[in-house]
Amino acid sequence: MKKYFTTVLEFYTYLFFLFNLTKNSFALQSKILKTGVMAVLFAGMYFTLNMLLLISVLGTDVLSRSAFPALKAASFIDIAGIIQRLDSFVIILVVFLGFIKVAMF
């Protein structure tokens, strides 16, 4: 002990620092784990609801043959004969979200 620490106070200060560091590390790890599990659950629920919506709108046959099923589903939108052909908005949304994804990584 004398080899590494010159005083007893320095030794106890080191132990106190080490204890607080590991205590905060375990709390941070549990918070990260909880956040990660919640993110996976929410993403899974989103993808499940999205696929259920696409199956109910397009059907399984069209859904399995379509490369972009959300774009195909957007082509069916017709609100009072005025709001039609929202395909361009879907493509703009896909491109914008692609830029966000690239910017995040």
Buried (B, 14 or more C-beta within 10 A) or exposed (E): EEEEBEEEEEBEEEEEEEEEEEEEEEEEEEEEEEEEEEEEEEEEEEEEEEEEEBBEBBEEEBBEEBEEBBBBBBEEBEEEEEEEEBBEEBEEEEEEEEEEEEEEE
